[in-house]
Amino acid sequence: MTYLNDRITIDSEQCGGRPCIRGMRIRVTDVLDLYSAGLNANQILTEMPDLEEEDLRACLQYASKRIDHPVLAA
């Protein structure tokens, strides 16, 4: 099990190895999908009461780190 900011966990035995929040079966993509559907942080926390505000920030930080990679021109 690997941790990012002690909030994002990756376990090959859970959710197909997709990144989840604090070992729960709430995937990072679930939170990002709610943001993309137009929900704000307070609405997401209402929809998913097991989450904490820091979990939402960790999801955004995780996504940012995953897409921030160097582009090499050939």
PDB file of N, CA, C and O in Angstrom:
ATOM      1  N   MET A   1       0.842  -1.170   0.000  1.00  0.00           N
ATOM      2  CA  MET A   1       0.000   0.000   0.000  1.00  0.00           C
ATOM      3  C   MET A   1       0.893   1.240   0.000  1.00  0.00           C
ATOM      4  O   MET A   1       1.814   1.338   0.811  1.00  0.00           O
ATOM      5  N   THR A   2       0.633   2.170  -0.887  1.00  0.00           N
ATOM      6  CA  THR A   2       1.420   3.384  -1.015  1.00  0.00           C
ATOM      7  C   THR A   2       0.567   4.584  -0.613  1.00  0.00           C
ATOM      8  O   THR A   2      -0.631   4.612  -0.893  1.00  0.00           O
ATOM      9  N   TYR A   3       1.168   5.567   0.036  1.00  0.00           N
ATOM     10  CA  TYR A   3       0.433   6.734   0.498  1.00  0.00           C
ATOM     11  C   TYR A   3       0.931   8.004  -0.176  1.00  0.00           C
ATOM     12  O   TYR A   3       2.138   8.183  -0.339  1.00  0.00           O
ATOM     13  N   LEU A   4       0.025   8.881  -0.568  1.00  0.00           N
ATOM     14  CA  LEU A   4       0.348  10.227  -1.023  1.00  0.00           C
ATOM     15  C   LEU A   4      -0.297  11.158  -0.015  1.00  0.00           C
ATOM     16  O   LEU A   4      -1.520  11.186   0.125  1.00  0.00           O
ATOM     17  N   ASN A   5       0.529  11.917   0.686  1.00  0.00           N
ATOM     18  CA  ASN A   5       0.021  12.837   1.710  1.00  0.00           C
ATOM     19  C   ASN A   5      -0.776  12.114   2.788  1.00  0.00           C
ATOM     20  O   ASN A   5      -1.628  12.738   3.423  1.00  0.00           O
ATOM     21  N   ASP A   6      -0.541  10.854   3.018  1.00  0.00           N
ATOM     22  CA  ASP A   6      -1.261  10.052   4.014  1.00  0.00           C
ATOM     23  C   ASP A   6      -2.764  10.025   3.784  1.00  0.00           C
ATOM     24  O   ASP A   6      -3.518   9.679   4.693  1.00  0.00           O
ATOM     25  N   ARG A   7      -3.208  10.378   2.598  1.00  0.00           N
ATOM     26  CA  ARG A   7      -4.640  10.417   2.311  1.00  0.00           C
ATOM     27  C   ARG A   7      -5.013   9.555   1.113  1.00  0.00           C
ATOM     28  O   ARG A   7      -6.096   8.971   1.089  1.00  0.00           O
ATOM     29  N   ILE A   8      -4.148   9.468   0.134  1.00  0.00           N
ATOM     30  CA  ILE A   8      -4.434   8.695  -1.071  1.00  0.00           C
ATOM     31  C   ILE A   8      -3.728   7.353  -0.952  1.00  0.00           C
ATOM     32  O   ILE A   8      -2.511   7.298  -0.779  1.00  0.00           O
ATOM     33  N   THR A   9      -4.497   6.270  -1.047  1.00  0.00           N
ATOM     34  CA  THR A   9      -3.933   4.928  -0.916  1.00  0.00           C
ATOM     35  C   THR A   9      -4.134   4.162  -2.212  1.00  0.00           C
ATOM     36  O   THR A   9      -5.122   4.346  -2.923  1.00  0.00           O
ATOM     37  N   ILE A  10      -3.187   3.313  -2.494  1.00  0.00           N
ATOM     38  CA  ILE A  10      -3.282   2.431  -3.653  1.00  0.00           C
ATOM     39  C   ILE A  10      -3.012   1.020  -3.166  1.00  0.00           C
ATOM     40  O   ILE A  10      -1.930   0.714  -2.664  1.00  0.00           O
ATOM     41  N   ASP A  11      -4.010   0.170  -3.322  1.00  0.00           N
ATOM     42  CA  ASP A  11      -3.932  -1.213  -2.860  1.00  0.00           C
ATOM     43  C   ASP A  11      -4.426  -2.097  -3.997  1.00  0.00           C
ATOM     44  O   ASP A  11      -5.568  -1.964  -4.438  1.00  0.00           O
ATOM     45  N   SER A  12      -3.583  -2.986  -4.468  1.00  0.00           N
ATOM     46  CA  SER A  12      -3.944  -3.836  -5.609  1.00  0.00           C
ATOM     47  C   SER A  12      -5.157  -4.715  -5.318  1.00  0.00           C
ATOM     48  O   SER A  12      -5.796  -5.215  -6.244  1.00  0.00           O
ATOM     49  N   GLU A  13      -5.477  -4.907  -4.042  1.00  0.00           N
ATOM     50  CA  GLU A  13      -6.615  -5.740  -3.652  1.00  0.00           C
ATOM     51  C   GLU A  13      -7.920  -4.946  -3.502  1.00  0.00           C
ATOM     52  O   GLU A  13      -8.963  -5.511  -3.173  1.00  0.00           O
ATOM     53  N   GLN A  14      -7.852  -3.647  -3.743  1.00  0.00           N
ATOM     54  CA  GLN A  14      -9.024  -2.798  -3.533  1.00  0.00           C
ATOM     55  C   GLN A  14      -9.272  -1.930  -4.758  1.00  0.00           C
ATOM     56  O   GLN A  14      -8.358  -1.273  -5.256  1.00  0.00           O
ATOM     57  N   CYS A  15     -10.499  -1.930  -5.238  1.00  0.00           N
ATOM     58  CA  CYS A  15     -10.916  -1.091  -6.376  1.00  0.00           C
ATOM     59  C   CYS A  15      -9.989  -1.262  -7.581  1.00  0.00           C
ATOM     60  O   CYS A  15      -9.704  -0.300  -8.295  1.00  0.00           O
ATOM     61  N   GLY A  16      -9.529  -2.477  -7.799  1.00  0.00           N
ATOM     62  CA  GLY A  16      -8.682  -2.751  -8.953  1.00  0.00           C
ATOM     63  C   GLY A  16      -7.361  -2.007  -8.954  1.00  0.00           C
ATOM     64  O   GLY A  16      -6.781  -1.773 -10.014  1.00  0.00           O
ATOM     65  N   GLY A  17      -6.880  -1.632  -7.775  1.00  0.00           N
ATOM     66  CA  GLY A  17      -5.605  -0.926  -7.682  1.00  0.00           C
ATOM     67  C   GLY A  17      -5.706   0.555  -7.986  1.00  0.00           C
ATOM     68  O   GLY A  17      -4.689   1.240  -8.088  1.00  0.00           O
ATOM     69  N   ARG A  18      -6.926   1.056  -8.132  1.00  0.00           N
ATOM     70  CA  ARG A  18      -7.092   2.491  -8.389  1.00  0.00           C
ATOM     71  C   ARG A  18      -6.873   3.282  -7.106  1.00  0.00           C
ATOM     72  O   ARG A  18      -7.129   2.776  -6.013  1.00  0.00           O
ATOM     73  N   PRO A  19      -6.400   4.519  -7.233  1.00  0.00           N
ATOM     74  CA  PRO A  19      -6.172   5.346  -6.047  1.00  0.00           C
ATOM     75  C   PRO A  19      -7.480   5.628  -5.310  1.00  0.00           C
ATOM     76  O   PRO A  19      -8.472   6.037  -5.914  1.00  0.00           O
ATOM     77  N   CYS A  20      -7.465   5.402  -4.000  1.00  0.00           N
ATOM     78  CA  CYS A  20      -8.633   5.614  -3.139  1.00  0.00           C
ATOM     79  C   CYS A  20      -8.259   6.576  -2.021  1.00  0.00           C
ATOM     80  O   CYS A  20      -7.101   6.961  -1.864  1.00  0.00           O
ATOM     81  N   ILE A  21      -9.261   6.949  -1.257  1.00  0.00           N
ATOM     82  CA  ILE A  21      -9.058   7.888  -0.169  1.00  0.00           C
ATOM     83  C   ILE A  21      -9.006   7.133   1.152  1.00  0.00           C
ATOM     84  O   ILE A  21      -9.963   6.461   1.538  1.00  0.00           O
ATOM     85  N   ARG A  22      -7.882   7.253   1.833  1.00  0.00           N
ATOM     86  CA  ARG A  22      -7.652   6.682   3.169  1.00  0.00           C
ATOM     87  C   ARG A  22      -8.122   5.245   3.321  1.00  0.00           C
ATOM     88  O   ARG A  22      -8.690   4.886   4.352  1.00  0.00           O
ATOM     89  N   GLY A  23      -7.895   4.422   2.313  1.00  0.00           N
ATOM     90  CA  GLY A  23      -8.231   3.009   2.412  1.00  0.00           C
ATOM     91  C   GLY A  23      -9.706   2.697   2.259  1.00  0.00           C
ATOM     92  O   GLY A  23     -10.105   1.535   2.332  1.00  0.00           O
ATOM     93  N   MET A  24     -10.523   3.722   2.047  1.00  0.00           N
ATOM     94  CA  MET A  24     -11.950   3.496   1.831  1.00  0.00           C
ATOM     95  C   MET A  24     -12.173   3.135   0.364  1.00  0.00           C
ATOM     96  O   MET A  24     -11.260   3.254  -0.453  1.00  0.00           O
ATOM     97  N   ARG A  25     -13.345   2.708   0.043  1.00  0.00           N
ATOM     98  CA  ARG A  25     -13.668   2.392  -1.346  1.00  0.00           C
ATOM     99  C   ARG A  25     -14.235   3.601  -2.077  1.00  0.00           C
ATOM    100  O   ARG A  25     -15.140   3.483  -2.903  1.00  0.00           O
ATOM    101  N   ILE A  26     -13.691   4.750  -1.758  1.00  0.00           N
ATOM    102  CA  ILE A  26     -14.018   5.985  -2.471  1.00  0.00           C
ATOM    103  C   ILE A  26     -12.786   6.331  -3.288  1.00  0.00           C
ATOM    104  O   ILE A  26     -11.728   6.654  -2.748  1.00  0.00           O
ATOM    105  N   ARG A  27     -12.948   6.254  -4.611  1.00  0.00           N
ATOM    106  CA  ARG A  27     -11.810   6.481  -5.498  1.00  0.00           C
ATOM    107  C   ARG A  27     -11.578   7.978  -5.728  1.00  0.00           C
ATOM    108  O   ARG A  27     -12.499   8.789  -5.627  1.00  0.00           O
ATOM    109  N   VAL A  28     -10.343   8.314  -6.036  1.00  0.00           N
ATOM    110  CA  VAL A  28     -10.003   9.695  -6.394  1.00  0.00           C
ATOM    111  C   VAL A  28     -10.879  10.128  -7.565  1.00  0.00           C
ATOM    112  O   VAL A  28     -11.361  11.261  -7.589  1.00  0.00           O
ATOM    113  N   THR A  29     -11.088   9.249  -8.528  1.00  0.00           N
ATOM    114  CA  THR A  29     -11.905   9.613  -9.695  1.00  0.00           C
ATOM    115  C   THR A  29     -13.351   9.904  -9.312  1.00  0.00           C
ATOM    116  O   THR A  29     -14.008  10.706  -9.976  1.00  0.00           O
ATOM    117  N   ASP A  30     -13.862   9.273  -8.261  1.00  0.00           N
ATOM    118  CA  ASP A  30     -15.223   9.573  -7.806  1.00  0.00           C
ATOM    119  C   ASP A  30     -15.324  11.041  -7.391  1.00  0.00           C
ATOM    120  O   ASP A  30     -16.283  11.728  -7.744  1.00  0.00           O
ATOM    121  N   VAL A  31     -14.343  11.508  -6.650  1.00  0.00           N
ATOM    122  CA  VAL A  31     -14.333  12.898  -6.202  1.00  0.00           C
ATOM    123  C   VAL A  31     -14.147  13.837  -7.393  1.00  0.00           C
ATOM    124  O   VAL A  31     -14.846  14.845  -7.504  1.00  0.00           O
ATOM    125  N   LEU A  32     -13.218  13.515  -8.276  1.00  0.00           N
ATOM    126  CA  LEU A  32     -12.985  14.367  -9.439  1.00  0.00           C
ATOM    127  C   LEU A  32     -14.212  14.427 -10.333  1.00  0.00           C
ATOM    128  O   LEU A  32     -14.511  15.479 -10.897  1.00  0.00           O
ATOM    129  N   ASP A  33     -14.928  13.315 -10.471  1.00  0.00           N
ATOM    130  CA  ASP A  33     -16.163  13.307 -11.260  1.00  0.00           C
ATOM    131  C   ASP A  33     -17.215  14.229 -10.657  1.00  0.00           C
ATOM    132  O   ASP A  33     -17.944  14.901 -11.386  1.00  0.00           O
ATOM    133  N   LEU A  34     -17.296  14.266  -9.340  1.00  0.00           N
ATOM    134  CA  LEU A  34     -18.261  15.165  -8.699  1.00  0.00           C
ATOM    135  C   LEU A  34     -17.880  16.626  -8.923  1.00  0.00           C
ATOM    136  O   LEU A  34     -18.745  17.464  -9.175  1.00  0.00           O
ATOM    137  N   TYR A  35     -16.592  16.927  -8.831  1.00  0.00           N
ATOM    138  CA  TYR A  35     -16.149  18.290  -9.152  1.00  0.00           C
ATOM    139  C   TYR A  35     -16.504  18.632 -10.604  1.00  0.00           C
ATOM    140  O   TYR A  35     -17.016  19.717 -10.880  1.00  0.00           O
ATOM    141  N   SER A  36     -16.235  17.719 -11.517  1.00  0.00           N
ATOM    142  CA  SER A  36     -16.488  18.008 -12.931  1.00  0.00           C
ATOM    143  C   SER A  36     -17.982  18.108 -13.244  1.00  0.00           C
ATOM    144  O   SER A  36     -18.370  18.721 -14.239  1.00  0.00           O
ATOM    145  N   ALA A  37     -18.819  17.506 -12.394  1.00  0.00           N
ATOM    146  CA  ALA A  37     -20.267  17.619 -12.558  1.00  0.00           C
ATOM    147  C   ALA A  37     -20.792  18.952 -12.020  1.00  0.00           C
ATOM    148  O   ALA A  37     -21.978  19.255 -12.149  1.00  0.00           O
ATOM    149  N   GLY A  38     -19.900  19.746 -11.415  1.00  0.00           N
ATOM    150  CA  GLY A  38     -20.281  21.068 -10.954  1.00  0.00           C
ATOM    151  C   GLY A  38     -20.497  21.210  -9.461  1.00  0.00           C
ATOM    152  O   GLY A  38     -20.869  22.284  -8.988  1.00  0.00           O
ATOM    153  N   LEU A  39     -20.268  20.135  -8.707  1.00  0.00           N
ATOM    154  CA  LEU A  39     -20.425  20.229  -7.258  1.00  0.00           C
ATOM    155  C   LEU A  39     -19.240  20.965  -6.656  1.00  0.00           C
ATOM    156  O   LEU A  39     -18.117  20.864  -7.150  1.00  0.00           O
ATOM    157  N   ASN A  40     -19.495  21.702  -5.593  1.00  0.00           N
ATOM    158  CA  ASN A  40     -18.394  22.346  -4.885  1.00  0.00           C
ATOM    159  C   ASN A  40     -17.988  21.462  -3.702  1.00  0.00           C
ATOM    160  O   ASN A  40     -18.601  20.424  -3.450  1.00  0.00           O
ATOM    161  N   ALA A  41     -16.957  21.884  -2.990  1.00  0.00           N
ATOM    162  CA  ALA A  41     -16.413  21.055  -1.910  1.00  0.00           C
ATOM    163  C   ALA A  41     -17.469  20.748  -0.850  1.00  0.00           C
ATOM    164  O   ALA A  41     -17.565  19.610  -0.392  1.00  0.00           O
ATOM    165  N   ASN A  42     -18.256  21.738  -0.458  1.00  0.00           N
ATOM    166  CA  ASN A  42     -19.274  21.499   0.568  1.00  0.00           C
ATOM    167  C   ASN A  42     -20.316  20.494   0.100  1.00  0.00           C
ATOM    168  O   ASN A  42     -20.772  19.663   0.886  1.00  0.00           O
ATOM    169  N   GLN A  43     -20.695  20.561  -1.166  1.00  0.00           N
ATOM    170  CA  GLN A  43     -21.671  19.611  -1.693  1.00  0.00           C
ATOM    171  C   GLN A  43     -21.096  18.198  -1.738  1.00  0.00           C
ATOM    172  O   GLN A  43     -21.798  17.229  -1.447  1.00  0.00           O
ATOM    173  N   ILE A  44     -19.827  18.082  -2.101  1.00  0.00           N
ATOM    174  CA  ILE A  44     -19.188  16.758  -2.136  1.00  0.00           C
ATOM    175  C   ILE A  44     -19.119  16.174  -0.729  1.00  0.00           C
ATOM    176  O   ILE A  44     -19.375  14.985  -0.536  1.00  0.00           O
ATOM    177  N   LEU A  45     -18.778  16.999   0.246  1.00  0.00           N
ATOM    178  CA  LEU A  45     -18.708  16.521   1.626  1.00  0.00           C
ATOM    179  C   LEU A  45     -20.081  16.105   2.133  1.00  0.00           C
ATOM    180  O   LEU A  45     -20.186  15.203   2.965  1.00  0.00           O
ATOM    181  N   THR A  46     -21.128  16.749   1.645  1.00  0.00           N
ATOM    182  CA  THR A  46     -22.489  16.357   2.013  1.00  0.00           C
ATOM    183  C   THR A  46     -22.848  15.023   1.358  1.00  0.00           C
ATOM    184  O   THR A  46     -23.468  14.162   1.983  1.00  0.00           O
ATOM    185  N   GLU A  47     -22.449  14.860   0.084  1.00  0.00           N
ATOM    186  CA  GLU A  47     -22.714  13.606  -0.641  1.00  0.00           C
ATOM    187  C   GLU A  47     -21.946  12.431  -0.062  1.00  0.00           C
ATOM    188  O   GLU A  47     -22.439  11.303  -0.051  1.00  0.00           O
ATOM    189  N   MET A  48     -20.735  12.698   0.420  1.00  0.00           N
ATOM    190  CA  MET A  48     -19.849  11.658   0.944  1.00  0.00           C
ATOM    191  C   MET A  48     -19.378  12.050   2.340  1.00  0.00           C
ATOM    192  O   MET A  48     -18.261  12.541   2.503  1.00  0.00           O
ATOM    193  N   PRO A  49     -20.223  11.836   3.349  1.00  0.00           N
ATOM    194  CA  PRO A  49     -19.907  12.328   4.698  1.00  0.00           C
ATOM    195  C   PRO A  49     -18.681  11.682   5.356  1.00  0.00           C
ATOM    196  O   PRO A  49     -18.198  12.189   6.369  1.00  0.00           O
ATOM    197  N   ASP A  50     -18.172  10.590   4.810  1.00  0.00           N
ATOM    198  CA  ASP A  50     -16.963   9.977   5.367  1.00  0.00           C
ATOM    199  C   ASP A  50     -15.705  10.751   4.988  1.00  0.00           C
ATOM    200  O   ASP A  50     -14.643  10.538   5.573  1.00  0.00           O
ATOM    201  N   LEU A  51     -15.820  11.639   4.018  1.00  0.00           N
ATOM    202  CA  LEU A  51     -14.666  12.411   3.567  1.00  0.00           C
ATOM    203  C   LEU A  51     -14.457  13.648   4.424  1.00  0.00           C
ATOM    204  O   LEU A  51     -15.369  14.146   5.084  1.00  0.00           O
ATOM    205  N   GLU A  52     -13.218  14.123   4.386  1.00  0.00           N
ATOM    206  CA  GLU A  52     -12.837  15.361   5.058  1.00  0.00           C
ATOM    207  C   GLU A  52     -12.326  16.333   4.005  1.00  0.00           C
ATOM    208  O   GLU A  52     -11.923  15.927   2.915  1.00  0.00           O
ATOM    209  N   GLU A  53     -12.345  17.601   4.333  1.00  0.00           N
ATOM    210  CA  GLU A  53     -11.892  18.625   3.385  1.00  0.00           C
ATOM    211  C   GLU A  53     -10.474  18.342   2.883  1.00  0.00           C
ATOM    212  O   GLU A  53     -10.177  18.578   1.712  1.00  0.00           O
ATOM    213  N   GLU A  54      -9.607  17.845   3.746  1.00  0.00           N
ATOM    214  CA  GLU A  54      -8.233  17.535   3.359  1.00  0.00           C
ATOM    215  C   GLU A  54      -8.184  16.420   2.313  1.00  0.00           C
ATOM    216  O   GLU A  54      -7.273  16.383   1.486  1.00  0.00           O
ATOM    217  N   ASP A  55      -9.162  15.513   2.351  1.00  0.00           N
ATOM    218  CA  ASP A  55      -9.234  14.452   1.346  1.00  0.00           C
ATOM    219  C   ASP A  55      -9.472  15.041  -0.041  1.00  0.00           C
ATOM    220  O   ASP A  55      -8.877  14.594  -1.022  1.00  0.00           O
ATOM    221  N   LEU A  56     -10.343  16.043  -0.116  1.00  0.00           N
ATOM    222  CA  LEU A  56     -10.640  16.675  -1.397  1.00  0.00           C
ATOM    223  C   LEU A  56      -9.403  17.364  -1.955  1.00  0.00           C
ATOM    224  O   LEU A  56      -9.112  17.268  -3.147  1.00  0.00           O
ATOM    225  N   ARG A  57      -8.682  18.056  -1.088  1.00  0.00           N
ATOM    226  CA  ARG A  57      -7.443  18.714  -1.537  1.00  0.00           C
ATOM    227  C   ARG A  57      -6.421  17.674  -2.000  1.00  0.00           C
ATOM    228  O   ARG A  57      -5.717  17.887  -2.987  1.00  0.00           O
ATOM    229  N   ALA A  58      -6.343  16.559  -1.291  1.00  0.00           N
ATOM    230  CA  ALA A  58      -5.401  15.505  -1.678  1.00  0.00           C
ATOM    231  C   ALA A  58      -5.758  14.935  -3.050  1.00  0.00           C
ATOM    232  O   ALA A  58      -4.867  14.626  -3.841  1.00  0.00           O
ATOM    233  N   CYS A  59      -7.045  14.794  -3.338  1.00  0.00           N
ATOM    234  CA  CYS A  59      -7.470  14.296  -4.659  1.00  0.00           C
ATOM    235  C   CYS A  59      -7.023  15.246  -5.769  1.00  0.00           C
ATOM    236  O   CYS A  59      -6.509  14.813  -6.801  1.00  0.00           O
ATOM    237  N   LEU A  60      -7.223  16.531  -5.545  1.00  0.00           N
ATOM    238  CA  LEU A  60      -6.811  17.517  -6.546  1.00  0.00           C
ATOM    239  C   LEU A  60      -5.297  17.533  -6.709  1.00  0.00           C
ATOM    240  O   LEU A  60      -4.784  17.634  -7.824  1.00  0.00           O
ATOM    241  N   GLN A  61      -4.588  17.434  -5.591  1.00  0.00           N
ATOM    242  CA  GLN A  61      -3.124  17.408  -5.654  1.00  0.00           C
ATOM    243  C   GLN A  61      -2.642  16.152  -6.379  1.00  0.00           C
ATOM    244  O   GLN A  61      -1.709  16.216  -7.180  1.00  0.00           O
ATOM    245  N   TYR A  62      -3.265  15.028  -6.105  1.00  0.00           N
ATOM    246  CA  TYR A  62      -2.896  13.778  -6.765  1.00  0.00           C
ATOM    247  C   TYR A  62      -3.100  13.901  -8.275  1.00  0.00           C
ATOM    248  O   TYR A  62      -2.226  13.523  -9.055  1.00  0.00           O
ATOM    249  N   ALA A  63      -4.241  14.424  -8.679  1.00  0.00           N
ATOM    250  CA  ALA A  63      -4.526  14.587 -10.110  1.00  0.00           C
ATOM    251  C   ALA A  63      -3.520  15.527 -10.762  1.00  0.00           C
ATOM    252  O   ALA A  63      -3.055  15.276 -11.873  1.00  0.00           O
ATOM    253  N   SER A  64      -3.193  16.595 -10.074  1.00  0.00           N
ATOM    254  CA  SER A  64      -2.234  17.558 -10.605  1.00  0.00           C
ATOM    255  C   SER A  64      -0.869  16.917 -10.816  1.00  0.00           C
ATOM    256  O   SER A  64      -0.229  17.130 -11.846  1.00  0.00           O
ATOM    257  N   LYS A  65      -0.429  16.139  -9.847  1.00  0.00           N
ATOM    258  CA  LYS A  65       0.872  15.475  -9.973  1.00  0.00           C
ATOM    259  C   LYS A  65       0.874  14.432 -11.092  1.00  0.00           C
ATOM    260  O   LYS A  65       1.886  14.241 -11.766  1.00  0.00           O
ATOM    261  N   ARG A  66      -0.261  13.759 -11.284  1.00  0.00           N
ATOM    262  CA  ARG A  66      -0.333  12.720 -12.309  1.00  0.00           C
ATOM    263  C   ARG A  66      -0.277  13.282 -13.726  1.00  0.00           C
ATOM    264  O   ARG A  66       0.248  12.628 -14.627  1.00  0.00           O
ATOM    265  N   ILE A  67      -0.805  14.477 -13.931  1.00  0.00           N
ATOM    266  CA  ILE A  67      -0.806  15.040 -15.290  1.00  0.00           C
ATOM    267  C   ILE A  67       0.380  15.963 -15.547  1.00  0.00           C
ATOM    268  O   ILE A  67       0.602  16.376 -16.685  1.00  0.00           O
ATOM    269  N   ASP A  68       1.134  16.288 -14.522  1.00  0.00           N
ATOM    270  CA  ASP A  68       2.280  17.166 -14.676  1.00  0.00           C
ATOM    271  C   ASP A  68       3.522  16.345 -15.011  1.00  0.00           C
ATOM    272  O   ASP A  68       4.276  15.940 -14.126  1.00  0.00           O
ATOM    273  N   HIS A  69       3.710  16.116 -16.277  1.00  0.00           N
ATOM    274  CA  HIS A  69       4.875  15.352 -16.705  1.00  0.00           C
ATOM    275  C   HIS A  69       5.562  16.091 -17.844  1.00  0.00           C
ATOM    276  O   HIS A  69       4.916  16.844 -18.573  1.00  0.00           O
ATOM    277  N   PRO A  70       6.846  15.886 -18.002  1.00  0.00           N
ATOM    278  CA  PRO A  70       7.551  16.583 -19.081  1.00  0.00           C
ATOM    279  C   PRO A  70       7.117  16.057 -20.447  1.00  0.00           C
ATOM    280  O   PRO A  70       6.827  14.874 -20.623  1.00  0.00           O
ATOM    281  N   VAL A  71       7.084  16.979 -21.400  1.00  0.00           N
ATOM    282  CA  VAL A  71       6.761  16.617 -22.776  1.00  0.00           C
ATOM    283  C   VAL A  71       8.055  16.706 -23.565  1.00  0.00           C
ATOM    284  O   VAL A  71       8.699  17.754 -23.615  1.00  0.00           O
ATOM    285  N   LEU A  72       8.425  15.597 -24.178  1.00  0.00           N
ATOM    286  CA  LEU A  72       9.659  15.554 -24.959  1.00  0.00           C
ATOM    287  C   LEU A  72       9.334  15.669 -26.437  1.00  0.00           C
ATOM    288  O   LEU A  72       8.488  14.944 -26.960  1.00  0.00           O
ATOM    289  N   ALA A  73      10.013  16.583 -27.100  1.00  0.00           N
ATOM    290  CA  ALA A  73       9.834  16.748 -28.545  1.00  0.00           C
ATOM    291  C   ALA A  73      10.867  15.880 -29.254  1.00  0.00           C
ATOM    292  O   ALA A  73      12.057  15.916 -28.940  1.00  0.00           O
ATOM    293  N   ALA A  74      10.393  15.116 -30.199  1.00  0.00           N
ATOM    294  CA  ALA A  74      11.305  14.218 -30.924  1.00  0.00           C
ATOM    295  C   ALA A  74      11.878  14.912 -32.146  1.00  0.00           C
ATOM    296  O   ALA A  74      12.665  14.317 -32.881  1.00  0.00           O
TER     297      ALA A  74
END
